[in-house]
């Protein structure tokens, strides 16, 4: 099975799947990718703090991963 992300995943674990995910999160307004909280905070928790929709972020990241695999 190919790697996919979910909103309960820790951001640091997502970045281990593909470091390119950082660019998607940053472009969405989540500029704290390198902060200590990102090492233990789930995507859903970070989205809540930043006033973002975690489901939209998950969809964007998984679309990126799917497109990357198809190339």
PDB file of N, CA, C and O in Angstrom, chain B, residues numbered from 101:
ATOM      1  N   UNK B 101       0.844  -1.189   0.000  1.00  0.00           N
ATOM      2  CA  UNK B 101       0.000   0.000   0.000  1.00  0.00           C
ATOM      3  C   UNK B 101       0.888   1.250   0.000  1.00  0.00           C
ATOM      4  O   UNK B 101       1.893   1.311   0.708  1.00  0.00           O
ATOM      5  N   UNK B 102       0.511   2.211  -0.779  1.00  0.00           N
ATOM      6  CA  UNK B 102       1.260   3.461  -0.874  1.00  0.00           C
ATOM      7  C   UNK B 102       0.996   4.327   0.355  1.00  0.00           C
ATOM      8  O   UNK B 102      -0.078   4.264   0.954  1.00  0.00           O
ATOM      9  N   UNK B 103       1.971   5.120   0.716  1.00  0.00           N
ATOM     10  CA  UNK B 103       1.851   6.001   1.874  1.00  0.00           C
ATOM     11  C   UNK B 103       0.803   7.072   1.634  1.00  0.00           C
ATOM     12  O   UNK B 103       0.758   7.692   0.572  1.00  0.00           O
ATOM     13  N   UNK B 104      -0.019   7.274   2.615  1.00  0.00           N
ATOM     14  CA  UNK B 104      -1.002   8.338   2.642  1.00  0.00           C
ATOM     15  C   UNK B 104      -0.927   8.960   4.026  1.00  0.00           C
ATOM     16  O   UNK B 104      -0.461   8.327   4.973  1.00  0.00           O
ATOM     17  N   UNK B 105      -1.376  10.174   4.140  1.00  0.00           N
ATOM     18  CA  UNK B 105      -1.390  10.821   5.445  1.00  0.00           C
ATOM     19  C   UNK B 105      -2.817  10.922   5.952  1.00  0.00           C
ATOM     20  O   UNK B 105      -3.777  10.840   5.186  1.00  0.00           O
ATOM     21  N   UNK B 106      -2.931  11.100   7.253  1.00  0.00           N
ATOM     22  CA  UNK B 106      -4.229  11.326   7.887  1.00  0.00           C
ATOM     23  C   UNK B 106      -4.067  12.453   8.892  1.00  0.00           C
ATOM     24  O   UNK B 106      -2.948  12.788   9.281  1.00  0.00           O
ATOM     25  N   UNK B 107      -5.167  13.031   9.307  1.00  0.00           N
ATOM     26  CA  UNK B 107      -5.078  14.197  10.176  1.00  0.00           C
ATOM     27  C   UNK B 107      -4.612  13.863  11.580  1.00  0.00           C
ATOM     28  O   UNK B 107      -4.276  14.769  12.342  1.00  0.00           O
ATOM     29  N   UNK B 108      -4.580  12.593  11.943  1.00  0.00           N
ATOM     30  CA  UNK B 108      -4.080  12.226  13.264  1.00  0.00           C
ATOM     31  C   UNK B 108      -2.582  11.928  13.260  1.00  0.00           C
ATOM     32  O   UNK B 108      -2.010  11.601  14.300  1.00  0.00           O
ATOM     33  N   UNK B 109      -1.949  12.039  12.096  1.00  0.00           N
ATOM     34  CA  UNK B 109      -0.501  11.806  12.007  1.00  0.00           C
ATOM     35  C   UNK B 109       0.274  12.996  12.562  1.00  0.00           C
ATOM     36  O   UNK B 109      -0.137  14.147  12.421  1.00  0.00           O
ATOM     37  N   UNK B 110       1.399  12.692  13.194  1.00  0.00           N
ATOM     38  CA  UNK B 110       2.304  13.727  13.687  1.00  0.00           C
ATOM     39  C   UNK B 110       3.015  14.350  12.482  1.00  0.00           C
ATOM     40  O   UNK B 110       3.429  13.641  11.565  1.00  0.00           O
ATOM     41  N   UNK B 111       3.150  15.657  12.490  1.00  0.00           N
ATOM     42  CA  UNK B 111       3.739  16.361  11.347  1.00  0.00           C
ATOM     43  C   UNK B 111       5.136  15.831  11.028  1.00  0.00           C
ATOM     44  O   UNK B 111       5.470  15.651   9.857  1.00  0.00           O
ATOM     45  N   UNK B 112       5.949  15.581  12.041  1.00  0.00           N
ATOM     46  CA  UNK B 112       7.298  15.070  11.811  1.00  0.00           C
ATOM     47  C   UNK B 112       7.259  13.732  11.069  1.00  0.00           C
ATOM     48  O   UNK B 112       8.110  13.477  10.217  1.00  0.00           O
ATOM     49  N   UNK B 113       6.287  12.881  11.379  1.00  0.00           N
ATOM     50  CA  UNK B 113       6.151  11.595  10.695  1.00  0.00           C
ATOM     51  C   UNK B 113       5.729  11.788   9.243  1.00  0.00           C
ATOM     52  O   UNK B 113       6.160  11.045   8.362  1.00  0.00           O
ATOM     53  N   UNK B 114       4.889  12.782   9.000  1.00  0.00           N
ATOM     54  CA  UNK B 114       4.480  13.084   7.631  1.00  0.00           C
ATOM     55  C   UNK B 114       5.684  13.502   6.802  1.00  0.00           C
ATOM     56  O   UNK B 114       5.811  13.103   5.644  1.00  0.00           O
ATOM     57  N   UNK B 115       6.564  14.302   7.385  1.00  0.00           N
ATOM     58  CA  UNK B 115       7.737  14.789   6.664  1.00  0.00           C
ATOM     59  C   UNK B 115       8.726  13.668   6.384  1.00  0.00           C
ATOM     60  O   UNK B 115       9.514  13.763   5.443  1.00  0.00           O
ATOM     61  N   UNK B 116       8.696  12.608   7.186  1.00  0.00           N
ATOM     62  CA  UNK B 116       9.551  11.452   6.910  1.00  0.00           C
ATOM     63  C   UNK B 116       9.037  10.684   5.701  1.00  0.00           C
ATOM     64  O   UNK B 116       9.820  10.073   4.973  1.00  0.00           O
ATOM     65  N   UNK B 117       7.731  10.711   5.485  1.00  0.00           N
ATOM     66  CA  UNK B 117       7.159  10.067   4.294  1.00  0.00           C
ATOM     67  C   UNK B 117       7.666  10.770   3.047  1.00  0.00           C
ATOM     68  O   UNK B 117       8.080  10.126   2.084  1.00  0.00           O
ATOM     69  N   UNK B 118       7.630  12.108   3.073  1.00  0.00           N
ATOM     70  CA  UNK B 118       8.101  12.907   1.937  1.00  0.00           C
ATOM     71  C   UNK B 118       8.372  14.323   2.416  1.00  0.00           C
ATOM     72  O   UNK B 118       7.439  15.025   2.806  1.00  0.00           O
ATOM     73  N   UNK B 119       9.613  14.756   2.395  1.00  0.00           N
ATOM     74  CA  UNK B 119       9.942  16.112   2.838  1.00  0.00           C
ATOM     75  C   UNK B 119       9.235  17.206   2.033  1.00  0.00           C
ATOM     76  O   UNK B 119       9.098  18.330   2.517  1.00  0.00           O
ATOM     77  N   UNK B 120       8.792  16.898   0.830  1.00  0.00           N
ATOM     78  CA  UNK B 120       8.078  17.859   0.002  1.00  0.00           C
ATOM     79  C   UNK B 120       6.740  18.279   0.596  1.00  0.00           C
ATOM     80  O   UNK B 120       6.167  19.286   0.181  1.00  0.00           O
ATOM     81  N   UNK B 121       6.238  17.520   1.561  1.00  0.00           N
ATOM     82  CA  UNK B 121       4.986  17.861   2.232  1.00  0.00           C
ATOM     83  C   UNK B 121       5.122  19.205   2.939  1.00  0.00           C
ATOM     84  O   UNK B 121       4.143  19.940   3.066  1.00  0.00           O
ATOM     85  N   UNK B 122       6.324  19.528   3.397  1.00  0.00           N
ATOM     86  CA  UNK B 122       6.551  20.802   4.095  1.00  0.00           C
ATOM     87  C   UNK B 122       6.147  21.981   3.226  1.00  0.00           C
ATOM     88  O   UNK B 122       5.551  22.936   3.724  1.00  0.00           O
ATOM     89  N   UNK B 123       6.458  21.932   1.942  1.00  0.00           N
ATOM     90  CA  UNK B 123       6.122  23.037   1.042  1.00  0.00           C
ATOM     91  C   UNK B 123       4.607  23.212   0.936  1.00  0.00           C
ATOM     92  O   UNK B 123       4.122  24.340   0.844  1.00  0.00           O
ATOM     93  N   UNK B 124       3.868  22.127   0.948  1.00  0.00           N
ATOM     94  CA  UNK B 124       2.405  22.203   0.865  1.00  0.00           C
ATOM     95  C   UNK B 124       1.851  22.842   2.135  1.00  0.00           C
ATOM     96  O   UNK B 124       0.989  23.718   2.070  1.00  0.00           O
ATOM     97  N   UNK B 125       2.344  22.405   3.277  1.00  0.00           N
ATOM     98  CA  UNK B 125       1.871  22.957   4.547  1.00  0.00           C
ATOM     99  C   UNK B 125       2.227  24.430   4.664  1.00  0.00           C
ATOM    100  O   UNK B 125       1.411  25.236   5.111  1.00  0.00           O
ATOM    101  N   UNK B 126       3.431  24.780   4.268  1.00  0.00           N
ATOM    102  CA  UNK B 126       3.857  26.176   4.347  1.00  0.00           C
ATOM    103  C   UNK B 126       3.046  27.056   3.394  1.00  0.00           C
ATOM    104  O   UNK B 126       2.669  28.173   3.750  1.00  0.00           O
ATOM    105  N   UNK B 127       2.778  26.559   2.193  1.00  0.00           N
ATOM    106  CA  UNK B 127       1.988  27.323   1.227  1.00  0.00           C
ATOM    107  C   UNK B 127       0.553  27.522   1.711  1.00  0.00           C
ATOM    108  O   UNK B 127      -0.129  28.458   1.292  1.00  0.00           O
ATOM    109  N   UNK B 128       0.105  26.639   2.590  1.00  0.00           N
ATOM    110  CA  UNK B 128      -1.241  26.743   3.151  1.00  0.00           C
ATOM    111  C   UNK B 128      -1.296  27.708   4.332  1.00  0.00           C
ATOM    112  O   UNK B 128      -2.376  28.026   4.830  1.00  0.00           O
ATOM    113  N   UNK B 129      -0.118  28.176   4.782  1.00  0.00           N
ATOM    114  CA  UNK B 129      -0.067  29.118   5.891  1.00  0.00           C
ATOM    115  C   UNK B 129       0.472  28.550   7.183  1.00  0.00           C
ATOM    116  O   UNK B 129       0.511  29.243   8.199  1.00  0.00           O
ATOM    117  N   UNK B 130       0.890  27.296   7.159  1.00  0.00           N
ATOM    118  CA  UNK B 130       1.441  26.654   8.343  1.00  0.00           C
ATOM    119  C   UNK B 130       2.966  26.784   8.286  1.00  0.00           C
ATOM    120  O   UNK B 130       3.650  25.906   7.760  1.00  0.00           O
ATOM    121  N   UNK B 131       3.484  27.874   8.825  1.00  0.00           N
ATOM    122  CA  UNK B 131       4.906  28.179   8.702  1.00  0.00           C
ATOM    123  C   UNK B 131       5.748  27.669   9.854  1.00  0.00           C
ATOM    124  O   UNK B 131       6.923  28.023   9.954  1.00  0.00           O
ATOM    125  N   UNK B 132       5.190  26.856  10.716  1.00  0.00           N
ATOM    126  CA  UNK B 132       5.909  26.395  11.903  1.00  0.00           C
ATOM    127  C   UNK B 132       6.426  24.966  11.745  1.00  0.00           C
ATOM    128  O   UNK B 132       6.604  24.266  12.742  1.00  0.00           O
ATOM    129  N   UNK B 133       6.664  24.535  10.545  1.00  0.00           N
ATOM    130  CA  UNK B 133       7.061  23.152  10.286  1.00  0.00           C
ATOM    131  C   UNK B 133       8.289  22.752  11.094  1.00  0.00           C
ATOM    132  O   UNK B 133       8.371  21.616  11.561  1.00  0.00           O
ATOM    133  N   UNK B 134       9.233  23.651  11.265  1.00  0.00           N
ATOM    134  CA  UNK B 134      10.455  23.327  11.978  1.00  0.00           C
ATOM    135  C   UNK B 134      10.405  23.570  13.472  1.00  0.00           C
ATOM    136  O   UNK B 134      11.383  23.295  14.168  1.00  0.00           O
ATOM    137  N   UNK B 135       9.296  24.077  13.988  1.00  0.00           N
ATOM    138  CA  UNK B 135       9.243  24.381  15.419  1.00  0.00           C
ATOM    139  C   UNK B 135       9.107  23.100  16.238  1.00  0.00           C
ATOM    140  O   UNK B 135       8.650  22.080  15.722  1.00  0.00           O
ATOM    141  N   UNK B 136       9.496  23.145  17.496  1.00  0.00           N
ATOM    142  CA  UNK B 136       9.441  21.947  18.341  1.00  0.00           C
ATOM    143  C   UNK B 136       8.051  21.313  18.428  1.00  0.00           C
ATOM    144  O   UNK B 136       7.937  20.094  18.556  1.00  0.00           O
ATOM    145  N   UNK B 137       7.011  22.115  18.363  1.00  0.00           N
ATOM    146  CA  UNK B 137       5.655  21.553  18.441  1.00  0.00           C
ATOM    147  C   UNK B 137       5.375  20.593  17.295  1.00  0.00           C
ATOM    148  O   UNK B 137       4.648  19.615  17.468  1.00  0.00           O
ATOM    149  N   UNK B 138       5.947  20.863  16.127  1.00  0.00           N
ATOM    150  CA  UNK B 138       5.699  20.018  14.954  1.00  0.00           C
ATOM    151  C   UNK B 138       6.241  18.607  15.156  1.00  0.00           C
ATOM    152  O   UNK B 138       5.824  17.679  14.463  1.00  0.00           O
ATOM    153  N   UNK B 139       7.152  18.440  16.080  1.00  0.00           N
ATOM    154  CA  UNK B 139       7.725  17.123  16.321  1.00  0.00           C
ATOM    155  C   UNK B 139       6.758  16.189  17.046  1.00  0.00           C
ATOM    156  O   UNK B 139       6.911  14.969  16.989  1.00  0.00           O
ATOM    157  N   UNK B 140       5.766  16.758  17.725  1.00  0.00           N
ATOM    158  CA  UNK B 140       4.836  15.911  18.457  1.00  0.00           C
ATOM    159  C   UNK B 140       3.383  16.263  18.260  1.00  0.00           C
ATOM    160  O   UNK B 140       2.507  15.675  18.894  1.00  0.00           O
ATOM    161  N   UNK B 141       3.115  17.220  17.384  1.00  0.00           N
ATOM    162  CA  UNK B 141       1.751  17.703  17.160  1.00  0.00           C
ATOM    163  C   UNK B 141       1.150  17.035  15.931  1.00  0.00           C
ATOM    164  O   UNK B 141       1.807  16.907  14.898  1.00  0.00           O
ATOM    165  N   UNK B 142      -0.093  16.614  16.053  1.00  0.00           N
ATOM    166  CA  UNK B 142      -0.762  16.023  14.891  1.00  0.00           C
ATOM    167  C   UNK B 142      -1.135  17.122  13.906  1.00  0.00           C
ATOM    168  O   UNK B 142      -1.190  18.300  14.260  1.00  0.00           O
ATOM    169  N   UNK B 143      -1.384  16.728  12.687  1.00  0.00           N
ATOM    170  CA  UNK B 143      -1.815  17.689  11.674  1.00  0.00           C
ATOM    171  C   UNK B 143      -3.116  18.357  12.097  1.00  0.00           C
ATOM    172  O   UNK B 143      -3.295  19.558  11.898  1.00  0.00           O
ATOM    173  N   UNK B 144      -4.012  17.588  12.674  1.00  0.00           N
ATOM    174  CA  UNK B 144      -5.287  18.155  13.108  1.00  0.00           C
ATOM    175  C   UNK B 144      -5.079  19.196  14.215  1.00  0.00           C
ATOM    176  O   UNK B 144      -5.720  20.247  14.198  1.00  0.00           O
ATOM    177  N   UNK B 145      -4.197  18.918  15.166  1.00  0.00           N
ATOM    178  CA  UNK B 145      -3.915  19.872  16.240  1.00  0.00           C
ATOM    179  C   UNK B 145      -3.305  21.155  15.679  1.00  0.00           C
ATOM    180  O   UNK B 145      -3.694  22.258  16.064  1.00  0.00           O
ATOM    181  N   UNK B 146      -2.357  21.002  14.776  1.00  0.00           N
ATOM    182  CA  UNK B 146      -1.715  22.174  14.180  1.00  0.00           C
ATOM    183  C   UNK B 146      -2.713  22.982  13.358  1.00  0.00           C
ATOM    184  O   UNK B 146      -2.698  24.213  13.392  1.00  0.00           O
ATOM    185  N   UNK B 147      -3.572  22.299  12.627  1.00  0.00           N
ATOM    186  CA  UNK B 147      -4.584  22.990  11.826  1.00  0.00           C
ATOM    187  C   UNK B 147      -5.524  23.790  12.722  1.00  0.00           C
ATOM    188  O   UNK B 147      -5.898  24.915  12.389  1.00  0.00           O
ATOM    189  N   UNK B 148      -5.902  23.215  13.845  1.00  0.00           N
ATOM    190  CA  UNK B 148      -6.794  23.899  14.769  1.00  0.00           C
ATOM    191  C   UNK B 148      -6.152  25.184  15.293  1.00  0.00           C
ATOM    192  O   UNK B 148      -6.806  26.225  15.357  1.00  0.00           O
ATOM    193  N   UNK B 149      -4.881  25.110  15.666  1.00  0.00           N
ATOM    194  CA  UNK B 149      -4.157  26.273  16.175  1.00  0.00           C
ATOM    195  C   UNK B 149      -4.069  27.372  15.116  1.00  0.00           C
ATOM    196  O   UNK B 149      -4.127  28.559  15.435  1.00  0.00           O
ATOM    197  N   UNK B 150      -3.928  26.962  13.847  1.00  0.00           N
ATOM    198  CA  UNK B 150      -3.757  27.920  12.762  1.00  0.00           C
ATOM    199  C   UNK B 150      -5.071  28.293  12.065  1.00  0.00           C
ATOM    200  O   UNK B 150      -5.059  29.033  11.080  1.00  0.00           O
ATOM    201  N   UNK B 151      -6.203  27.786  12.568  1.00  0.00           N
ATOM    202  CA  UNK B 151      -7.499  28.110  11.977  1.00  0.00           C
ATOM    203  C   UNK B 151      -7.688  27.523  10.595  1.00  0.00           C
ATOM    204  O   UNK B 151      -8.316  28.136   9.731  1.00  0.00           O
ATOM    205  N   UNK B 152      -7.146  26.336  10.387  1.00  0.00           N
ATOM    206  CA  UNK B 152      -7.229  25.687   9.071  1.00  0.00           C
ATOM    207  C   UNK B 152      -8.111  24.443   9.149  1.00  0.00           C
ATOM    208  O   UNK B 152      -8.371  23.912  10.229  1.00  0.00           O
ATOM    209  N   UNK B 153      -8.558  23.998   7.994  1.00  0.00           N
ATOM    210  CA  UNK B 153      -9.347  22.776   7.889  1.00  0.00           C
ATOM    211  C   UNK B 153      -8.394  21.612   7.655  1.00  0.00           C
ATOM    212  O   UNK B 153      -7.782  21.517   6.591  1.00  0.00           O
ATOM    213  N   UNK B 154      -8.262  20.724   8.640  1.00  0.00           N
ATOM    214  CA  UNK B 154      -7.336  19.588   8.544  1.00  0.00           C
ATOM    215  C   UNK B 154      -7.694  18.671   7.388  1.00  0.00           C
ATOM    216  O   UNK B 154      -6.805  18.105   6.752  1.00  0.00           O
ATOM    217  N   UNK B 155      -8.979  18.515   7.105  1.00  0.00           N
ATOM    218  CA  UNK B 155      -9.391  17.637   6.008  1.00  0.00           C
ATOM    219  C   UNK B 155      -8.904  18.157   4.661  1.00  0.00           C
ATOM    220  O   UNK B 155      -8.519  17.373   3.793  1.00  0.00           O
ATOM    221  N   UNK B 156      -8.920  19.466   4.485  1.00  0.00           N
ATOM    222  CA  UNK B 156      -8.423  20.066   3.239  1.00  0.00           C
ATOM    223  C   UNK B 156      -6.911  19.841   3.125  1.00  0.00           C
ATOM    224  O   UNK B 156      -6.410  19.519   2.048  1.00  0.00           O
ATOM    225  N   UNK B 157      -6.196  20.009   4.225  1.00  0.00           N
ATOM    226  CA  UNK B 157      -4.748  19.771   4.205  1.00  0.00           C
ATOM    227  C   UNK B 157      -4.433  18.322   3.857  1.00  0.00           C
ATOM    228  O   UNK B 157      -3.542  18.052   3.051  1.00  0.00           O
ATOM    229  N   UNK B 158      -5.158  17.399   4.461  1.00  0.00           N
ATOM    230  CA  UNK B 158      -4.958  15.972   4.174  1.00  0.00           C
ATOM    231  C   UNK B 158      -5.198  15.696   2.698  1.00  0.00           C
ATOM    232  O   UNK B 158      -4.420  14.986   2.060  1.00  0.00           O
ATOM    233  N   UNK B 159      -6.267  16.251   2.158  1.00  0.00           N
ATOM    234  CA  UNK B 159      -6.583  16.055   0.742  1.00  0.00           C
ATOM    235  C   UNK B 159      -5.462  16.612  -0.149  1.00  0.00           C
ATOM    236  O   UNK B 159      -5.052  15.961  -1.109  1.00  0.00           O
ATOM    237  N   UNK B 160      -4.978  17.798   0.167  1.00  0.00           N
ATOM    238  CA  UNK B 160      -3.914  18.408  -0.631  1.00  0.00           C
ATOM    239  C   UNK B 160      -2.627  17.583  -0.575  1.00  0.00           C
ATOM    240  O   UNK B 160      -1.978  17.367  -1.598  1.00  0.00           O
ATOM    241  N   UNK B 161      -2.267  17.130   0.611  1.00  0.00           N
ATOM    242  CA  UNK B 161      -1.039  16.341   0.759  1.00  0.00           C
ATOM    243  C   UNK B 161      -1.176  15.004   0.050  1.00  0.00           C
ATOM    244  O   UNK B 161      -0.254  14.577  -0.645  1.00  0.00           O
ATOM    245  N   UNK B 162      -2.310  14.339   0.214  1.00  0.00           N
ATOM    246  CA  UNK B 162      -2.494  13.044  -0.442  1.00  0.00           C
ATOM    247  C   UNK B 162      -2.564  13.183  -1.959  1.00  0.00           C
ATOM    248  O   UNK B 162      -2.107  12.295  -2.678  1.00  0.00           O
ATOM    249  N   UNK B 163      -3.128  14.278  -2.455  1.00  0.00           N
ATOM    250  CA  UNK B 163      -3.109  14.540  -3.904  1.00  0.00           C
ATOM    251  C   UNK B 163      -1.668  14.677  -4.391  1.00  0.00           C
ATOM    252  O   UNK B 163      -1.295  14.119  -5.423  1.00  0.00           O
ATOM    253  N   UNK B 164      -0.865  15.425  -3.637  1.00  0.00           N
ATOM    254  CA  UNK B 164       0.560  15.587  -3.965  1.00  0.00           C
ATOM    255  C   UNK B 164       1.265  14.224  -4.016  1.00  0.00           C
ATOM    256  O   UNK B 164       2.001  13.937  -4.960  1.00  0.00           O
ATOM    257  N   UNK B 165       1.035  13.391  -3.001  1.00  0.00           N
ATOM    258  CA  UNK B 165       1.693  12.091  -2.960  1.00  0.00           C
ATOM    259  C   UNK B 165       1.260  11.196  -4.120  1.00  0.00           C
ATOM    260  O   UNK B 165       2.074  10.473  -4.695  1.00  0.00           O
ATOM    261  N   UNK B 166      -0.026  11.251  -4.458  1.00  0.00           N
ATOM    262  CA  UNK B 166      -0.536  10.448  -5.578  1.00  0.00           C
ATOM    263  C   UNK B 166       0.074  10.904  -6.890  1.00  0.00           C
ATOM    264  O   UNK B 166       0.497  10.077  -7.698  1.00  0.00           O
ATOM    265  N   UNK B 167       0.124  12.209  -7.111  1.00  0.00           N
ATOM    266  CA  UNK B 167       0.711  12.744  -8.352  1.00  0.00           C
ATOM    267  C   UNK B 167       2.198  12.434  -8.435  1.00  0.00           C
ATOM    268  O   UNK B 167       2.711  12.137  -9.515  1.00  0.00           O
ATOM    269  N   UNK B 168       2.877  12.499  -7.333  1.00  0.00           N
ATOM    270  CA  UNK B 168       4.318  12.219  -7.320  1.00  0.00           C
ATOM    271  C   UNK B 168       4.575  10.760  -7.700  1.00  0.00           C
ATOM    272  O   UNK B 168       5.512  10.458  -8.439  1.00  0.00           O
ATOM    273  N   UNK B 169       3.742   9.870  -7.192  1.00  0.00           N
ATOM    274  CA  UNK B 169       3.898   8.432  -7.507  1.00  0.00           C
ATOM    275  C   UNK B 169       3.619   8.146  -8.976  1.00  0.00           C
ATOM    276  O   UNK B 169       4.230   7.254  -9.564  1.00  0.00           O
ATOM    277  N   UNK B 170       2.697   8.899  -9.567  1.00  0.00           N
ATOM    278  CA  UNK B 170       2.318   8.623 -10.956  1.00  0.00           C
ATOM    279  C   UNK B 170       3.337   9.164 -11.961  1.00  0.00           C
ATOM    280  O   UNK B 170       3.264   8.840 -13.146  1.00  0.00           O
ATOM    281  N   UNK B 171       4.276   9.974 -11.505  1.00  0.00           N
ATOM    282  CA  UNK B 171       5.301  10.521 -12.413  1.00  0.00           C
ATOM    283  C   UNK B 171       6.475   9.596 -12.546  1.00  0.00           C
ATOM    284  O   UNK B 171       7.423   9.902 -13.268  1.00  0.00           O
TER     285      UNK B 171
END
